Structures are given as C-alpha cells and as structure tokens.
Amino acid sequence: MRVGHLMILTIGLMSLGFVVLPSVVSLYAGEHSFYDIDDGYGGRCIKCHADIYEELSNGANHSTVDGSSGFDGEECTACHRSNVSIIYASGSTNSPGREAHAATVTHCGYCHFNSTNSFLAPVAGGFGQSDLSDDTGVNESHYKFVTESRSSNLVFNESESCIACHTTCEVTFNFNVSTELKIVVNNTYSGWEFLSMQMSNFTTYTEVKS
C-alpha cells in the first residue's frame, strides 16, 4: 500500500513539474541573448524608461539632439552621455567607463547656459548664468528662483526651476504676501526723507500649475 501511495505521489509531482517548470523557464527567457551595443545605446534605455520616452515623443523638443529628426531612443544618450569631463563605457571601442558606466544625471544648464554646446541648443540668457558676456540677469524676476533651485536636492542643479516653467509637471506654489505695510519718513524742509519700511500680516496664497 505504501509503495502504491509513493508511486501516486511521484506521478503527481512529476505532473506538477511539467506544468510549473515551463513557466519558470519562460520567466528567464532571453537572459543569455545579449544586445549588440556597437550600433548605439538609446533603444536600450526605452526598455526601462518607457514613460520618459513617451513624454518626449509627445513633443518636438530635444527630438534632434542626436543629429536626426524623430525619436528612436538615441536622444537619451545625447543628453545623458554628453558630459565631456566623464569617460563612459564604450561598446564600439570595447573600453570601460571611469567616472560612469552607462549614463549620468545631467542638468538643463549644461547645454542651455553654454553657447558653445555641441547640440546648438538655444542659450537661456537673462539669468546671469550663461557664458554670454552681456548676460547679467539684473532685471530678471525669476533670478532667485533659478539660482536658489540649485541648492535644492529635488532635481539636479537649476533644472528644478526649468522644469517648473517649461514642462507640464504639476507644481504647487505657496506665496506669502504682506497685506500690511508700515513706512516711516521724516518731513524735512527739502522734502520727504525715507527712514524704513516694514511689512506685516502675511497671507499665504496657493497656486497649482500643471
């Protein structure tokens, strides 16, 4: 009787194996089929970053940074392997990376504050941040927004301010506005002499941009 039970159990386990094992094998299918990266890296980026690729594909911005029109994924490498001070790994030359292997985080100003950028990207002058000799930014209302965003660890460098204005990413602004103002002046024989100004009674207004 025990032998019969053992045989039934063995047959059951074998039957279960025929059902389960193919699924296990298919789960790892392709793990030994390697990409040929000699012809470019960009298309491989889409495998994991499909959401970013979809966002880029919805507009024309950055569609030609790889030297051709339209999107095929090579735009990813144009930006994220563009830092000339970094040695990336290369499949075409079979050389290892140094400071980075596949890609690096870049910031908008790397190109848009650099008038000699290799992609001919328009320079975002007027903030006093570009290499243009007459770029002072002295009258720019958003000057502190751009410069102070560099101290934020949310997005690399000044890119946080660029994204806030130039993309559809939802941003919530809290504006603290003074509703009272105290001004102290002296009435002299030659006219009014300004001494001080003090703001008070602040009210917070919330704006949501998308």
GUDOVO-665019 format. One record per residue (C-alpha): residue number from 1; residue in three letters; x, y, z. Coordinates in Angstrom, 2 decimals. Layout:
BEGIN
+-------+------+---------+---------+---------+
| torlo | romi |       u |       v |       w |
+-------+------+---------+---------+---------+
|   NUM |  ALA |       X |       Y |       Z |
...
+-------+------+---------+---------+---------+
END
This chain:
BEGIN
+-------+------+---------+---------+---------+
| torlo | romi |       u |       v |       w |
+-------+------+---------+---------+---------+
|     1 |  MET |    0.00 |    0.00 |    0.00 |
|     2 |  ARG |    2.81 |    2.38 |    0.93 |
|     3 |  VAL |    4.54 |    1.64 |   -2.36 |
|     4 |  GLY |    1.33 |    2.49 |   -4.23 |
|     5 |  HIS |    0.98 |    5.79 |   -2.36 |
|     6 |  LEU |    4.59 |    6.62 |   -3.10 |
|     7 |  MET |    4.12 |    5.97 |   -6.80 |
|     8 |  ILE |    0.98 |    8.11 |   -6.90 |
|     9 |  LEU |    2.81 |   10.92 |   -5.11 |
|    10 |  THR |    5.75 |   10.65 |   -7.50 |
|    11 |  ILE |    3.49 |   10.76 |  -10.55 |
|    12 |  GLY |    1.66 |   13.77 |   -9.09 |
|    13 |  LEU |    4.88 |   15.67 |   -8.50 |
|    14 |  MET |    6.11 |   14.87 |  -11.99 |
|    15 |  SER |    2.83 |   16.09 |  -13.48 |
|    16 |  LEU |    3.06 |   19.28 |  -11.47 |
|    17 |  GLY |    6.61 |   19.78 |  -12.69 |
|    18 |  PHE |    5.51 |   19.58 |  -16.31 |
|    19 |  VAL |    3.07 |   22.44 |  -15.62 |
|    20 |  VAL |    5.27 |   24.66 |  -13.45 |
|    21 |  LEU |    8.74 |   24.23 |  -14.97 |
|    22 |  PRO |    7.91 |   25.68 |  -18.42 |
|    23 |  SER |    6.68 |   28.85 |  -16.66 |
|    24 |  VAL |    9.91 |   29.09 |  -14.70 |
|    25 |  VAL |   11.96 |   28.64 |  -17.84 |
|    26 |  SER |    9.93 |   31.25 |  -19.78 |
|    27 |  LEU |   10.34 |   33.75 |  -16.95 |
|    28 |  TYR |   14.07 |   33.91 |  -17.68 |
|    29 |  ALA |   13.84 |   33.52 |  -21.44 |
|    30 |  GLY |   16.32 |   35.77 |  -23.19 |
|    31 |  GLU |   18.72 |   36.04 |  -20.27 |
|    32 |  HIS |   21.55 |   34.85 |  -22.49 |
|    33 |  SER |   20.59 |   36.85 |  -25.59 |
|    34 |  PHE |   22.71 |   40.00 |  -25.40 |
|    35 |  TYR |   22.21 |   43.32 |  -27.12 |
|    36 |  ASP |   24.72 |   44.48 |  -29.69 |
|    37 |  ILE |   25.55 |   47.92 |  -28.30 |
|    38 |  ASP |   28.03 |   48.78 |  -31.05 |
|    39 |  ASP |   25.22 |   50.39 |  -33.05 |
|    40 |  GLY |   24.00 |   52.64 |  -30.23 |
|    41 |  TYR |   22.63 |   52.55 |  -26.71 |
|    42 |  GLY |   19.47 |   54.64 |  -26.85 |
|    43 |  GLY |   16.99 |   51.97 |  -27.79 |
|    44 |  ARG |   18.03 |   50.01 |  -24.71 |
|    45 |  CYS |   17.11 |   52.94 |  -22.45 |
|    46 |  ILE |   13.47 |   52.67 |  -23.51 |
|    47 |  LYS |   13.27 |   49.18 |  -22.05 |
|    48 |  CYS |   13.18 |   50.62 |  -18.52 |
|    49 |  HIS |   12.42 |   54.28 |  -19.13 |
|    50 |  ALA |    9.43 |   53.93 |  -21.45 |
|    51 |  ASP |    7.50 |   56.61 |  -19.55 |
|    52 |  ILE |   10.21 |   59.20 |  -20.22 |
|    53 |  TYR |   10.36 |   58.19 |  -23.88 |
|    54 |  GLU |    6.58 |   58.60 |  -24.18 |
|    55 |  GLU |    6.75 |   62.10 |  -22.68 |
|    56 |  LEU |    9.48 |   63.14 |  -25.14 |
|    57 |  SER |    7.59 |   61.63 |  -28.06 |
|    58 |  ASN |    4.60 |   63.89 |  -27.37 |
|    59 |  GLY |    6.54 |   67.00 |  -28.43 |
|    60 |  ALA |    9.31 |   68.17 |  -30.71 |
|    61 |  ASN |   11.67 |   69.42 |  -28.00 |
|    62 |  HIS |   15.01 |   67.56 |  -27.99 |
|    63 |  SER |   13.95 |   65.46 |  -30.99 |
|    64 |  THR |   17.08 |   66.37 |  -32.96 |
|    65 |  VAL |   19.75 |   66.33 |  -30.25 |
|    66 |  ASP |   21.05 |   63.04 |  -31.64 |
|    67 |  GLY |   21.54 |   64.56 |  -35.09 |
|    68 |  SER |   18.36 |   63.20 |  -36.70 |
|    69 |  SER |   14.70 |   64.09 |  -36.55 |
|    70 |  GLY |   12.15 |   61.94 |  -34.74 |
|    71 |  PHE |   12.55 |   59.82 |  -31.64 |
|    72 |  ASP |   14.29 |   56.46 |  -31.55 |
|    73 |  GLY |   15.89 |   56.49 |  -28.10 |
|    74 |  GLU |   19.27 |   57.81 |  -29.12 |
|    75 |  GLU |   18.15 |   61.18 |  -27.72 |
|    76 |  CYS |   18.70 |   59.64 |  -24.27 |
|    77 |  THR |   22.41 |   59.17 |  -24.83 |
|    78 |  ALA |   22.81 |   62.59 |  -26.43 |
|    79 |  CYS |   21.93 |   64.19 |  -23.09 |
|    80 |  HIS |   22.93 |   61.59 |  -20.53 |
|    81 |  ARG |   26.30 |   60.71 |  -22.06 |
|    82 |  SER |   27.22 |   64.23 |  -23.14 |
|    83 |  ASN |   29.46 |   65.33 |  -20.29 |
|    84 |  VAL |   32.90 |   65.63 |  -21.89 |
|    85 |  SER |   34.62 |   65.53 |  -18.50 |
|    86 |  ILE |   33.35 |   61.99 |  -17.91 |
|    87 |  ILE |   34.61 |   58.78 |  -19.50 |
|    88 |  TYR |   31.73 |   56.40 |  -20.19 |
|    89 |  ALA |   31.99 |   52.74 |  -21.10 |
|    90 |  SER |   32.02 |   52.18 |  -24.86 |
|    91 |  GLY |   30.95 |   49.08 |  -26.73 |
|    92 |  SER |   32.27 |   50.30 |  -30.05 |
|    93 |  THR |   35.80 |   50.71 |  -28.68 |
|    94 |  ASN |   35.47 |   47.97 |  -26.06 |
|    95 |  SER |   36.69 |   50.34 |  -23.35 |
|    96 |  PRO |   35.50 |   50.51 |  -19.75 |
|    97 |  GLY |   33.97 |   53.54 |  -18.11 |
|    98 |  ARG |   35.78 |   55.60 |  -15.49 |
|    99 |  GLU |   33.55 |   58.16 |  -13.79 |
|   100 |  ALA |   30.42 |   56.45 |  -15.13 |
|   101 |  HIS |   29.39 |   53.29 |  -16.96 |
|   102 |  ALA |   26.18 |   53.88 |  -18.91 |
|   103 |  ALA |   24.79 |   57.34 |  -18.14 |
|   104 |  THR |   24.92 |   60.33 |  -15.85 |
|   105 |  VAL |   22.37 |   62.75 |  -14.46 |
|   106 |  THR |   22.59 |   65.99 |  -16.40 |
|   107 |  HIS |   21.12 |   69.43 |  -15.89 |
|   108 |  CYS |   19.46 |   71.85 |  -18.28 |
|   109 |  GLY |   22.17 |   74.47 |  -17.94 |
|   110 |  TYR |   24.86 |   72.10 |  -19.21 |
|   111 |  CYS |   23.64 |   72.96 |  -22.69 |
|   112 |  HIS |   21.30 |   75.93 |  -22.25 |
|   113 |  PHE |   23.81 |   78.07 |  -20.34 |
|   114 |  ASN |   26.59 |   77.10 |  -22.73 |
|   115 |  SER |   26.72 |   79.00 |  -26.03 |
|   116 |  THR |   29.22 |   76.52 |  -27.50 |
|   117 |  ASN |   27.17 |   73.40 |  -26.76 |
|   118 |  SER |   27.54 |   70.79 |  -29.47 |
|   119 |  PHE |   23.77 |   70.41 |  -29.95 |
|   120 |  LEU |   23.20 |   74.06 |  -30.95 |
|   121 |  ALA |   20.67 |   74.30 |  -28.13 |
|   122 |  PRO |   19.32 |   77.83 |  -27.59 |
|   123 |  VAL |   21.01 |   79.67 |  -24.74 |
|   124 |  ALA |   18.78 |   80.62 |  -21.82 |
|   125 |  GLY |   20.29 |   84.07 |  -21.36 |
|   126 |  GLY |   18.91 |   86.67 |  -19.00 |
|   127 |  PHE |   19.62 |   84.91 |  -15.71 |
|   128 |  GLY |   23.26 |   85.87 |  -15.44 |
|   129 |  GLN |   24.15 |   82.19 |  -15.59 |
|   130 |  SER |   25.25 |   81.66 |  -19.18 |
|   131 |  ASP |   28.66 |   82.26 |  -20.71 |
|   132 |  LEU |   27.38 |   85.20 |  -22.76 |
|   133 |  SER |   29.42 |   88.28 |  -21.88 |
|   134 |  ASP |   26.39 |   90.60 |  -21.63 |
|   135 |  ASP |   24.17 |   88.20 |  -19.69 |
|   136 |  THR |   23.63 |   89.98 |  -16.36 |
|   137 |  GLY |   20.14 |   88.94 |  -15.33 |
|   138 |  VAL |   19.86 |   92.14 |  -13.29 |
|   139 |  ASN |   16.21 |   92.71 |  -14.22 |
|   140 |  GLU |   15.02 |   89.11 |  -14.26 |
|   141 |  SER |   12.06 |   88.49 |  -11.92 |
|   142 |  HIS |   12.87 |   84.78 |  -11.67 |
|   143 |  TYR |   16.57 |   85.25 |  -10.94 |
|   144 |  LYS |   16.42 |   83.96 |   -7.36 |
|   145 |  PHE |   14.04 |   81.18 |   -8.39 |
|   146 |  VAL |   16.70 |   79.85 |  -10.77 |
|   147 |  THR |   19.75 |   80.40 |   -8.59 |
|   148 |  GLU |   18.21 |   79.13 |   -5.36 |
|   149 |  SER |   16.86 |   76.00 |   -7.04 |
|   150 |  ARG |   20.48 |   74.90 |   -7.26 |
|   151 |  SER |   20.52 |   74.38 |   -3.50 |
|   152 |  SER |   17.52 |   72.05 |   -3.69 |
|   153 |  ASN |   18.21 |   68.31 |   -3.79 |
|   154 |  LEU |   14.95 |   67.54 |   -5.58 |
|   155 |  VAL |   16.33 |   67.85 |   -9.12 |
|   156 |  PHE |   19.95 |   68.27 |  -10.19 |
|   157 |  ASN |   21.28 |   71.83 |  -10.24 |
|   158 |  GLU |   18.98 |   74.53 |  -11.68 |
|   159 |  SER |   16.81 |   72.02 |  -13.57 |
|   160 |  GLU |   14.08 |   72.24 |  -10.94 |
|   161 |  SER |   13.24 |   75.80 |  -11.98 |
|   162 |  CYS |   13.42 |   74.93 |  -15.69 |
|   163 |  ILE |   11.02 |   72.01 |  -15.27 |
|   164 |  ALA |    8.62 |   74.13 |  -13.22 |
|   165 |  CYS |    8.15 |   76.64 |  -16.03 |
|   166 |  HIS |    8.80 |   74.72 |  -19.24 |
|   167 |  THR |    7.02 |   71.39 |  -18.68 |
|   168 |  THR |    3.54 |   70.17 |  -17.76 |
|   169 |  CYS |    4.82 |   68.75 |  -14.47 |
|   170 |  GLU |    2.39 |   69.83 |  -11.73 |
|   171 |  VAL |    3.92 |   72.35 |   -9.34 |
|   172 |  THR |    2.39 |   73.85 |   -6.20 |
|   173 |  PHE |    3.50 |   77.36 |   -5.22 |
|   174 |  ASN |    2.87 |   78.93 |   -1.83 |
|   175 |  PHE |    3.15 |   82.72 |   -2.00 |
|   176 |  ASN |    3.48 |   84.64 |    1.27 |
|   177 |  VAL |    2.07 |   88.09 |    0.60 |
|   178 |  SER |    2.08 |   91.03 |    3.01 |
|   179 |  THR |   -1.27 |   92.76 |    3.44 |
|   180 |  GLU |    0.05 |   95.50 |    5.71 |
|   181 |  LEU |    2.92 |   97.91 |    5.28 |
|   182 |  LYS |    4.41 |  100.43 |    7.70 |
|   183 |  ILE |    6.51 |  103.22 |    6.24 |
|   184 |  VAL |    8.44 |  105.69 |    8.39 |
|   185 |  VAL |    9.50 |  109.02 |    6.84 |
|   186 |  ASN |   10.66 |  112.45 |    8.01 |
|   187 |  ASN |    9.11 |  115.62 |    6.65 |
|   188 |  THR |   12.11 |  117.91 |    6.17 |
|   189 |  TYR |   12.30 |  121.36 |    4.63 |
|   190 |  SER |   13.80 |  119.92 |    1.48 |
|   191 |  GLY |   11.21 |  117.10 |    1.12 |
|   192 |  TRP |   10.36 |  113.72 |    2.48 |
|   193 |  GLU |   13.18 |  111.59 |    3.90 |
|   194 |  PHE |   12.60 |  107.83 |    3.82 |
|   195 |  LEU |   13.66 |  106.02 |    7.03 |
|   196 |  SER |   12.26 |  102.49 |    7.00 |
|   197 |  MET |    9.64 |  100.13 |    5.65 |
|   198 |  GLN |    8.23 |   97.10 |    7.48 |
|   199 |  MET |    5.84 |   94.51 |    6.04 |
|   200 |  SER |    3.49 |   92.50 |    8.25 |
|   201 |  ASN |    0.31 |   90.42 |    8.38 |
|   202 |  PHE |    1.35 |   87.89 |    5.74 |
|   203 |  THR |   -1.24 |   85.81 |    3.93 |
|   204 |  THR |   -0.41 |   82.61 |    2.04 |
|   205 |  TYR |   -1.86 |   82.07 |   -1.42 |
|   206 |  THR |   -1.51 |   78.66 |   -3.11 |
|   207 |  GLU |   -1.22 |   78.29 |   -6.87 |
|   208 |  VAL |   -1.14 |   74.94 |   -8.65 |
|   209 |  LYS |    0.47 |   74.85 |  -12.09 |
|   210 |  SER |    0.19 |   71.95 |  -14.49 |
+-------+------+---------+---------+---------+
END
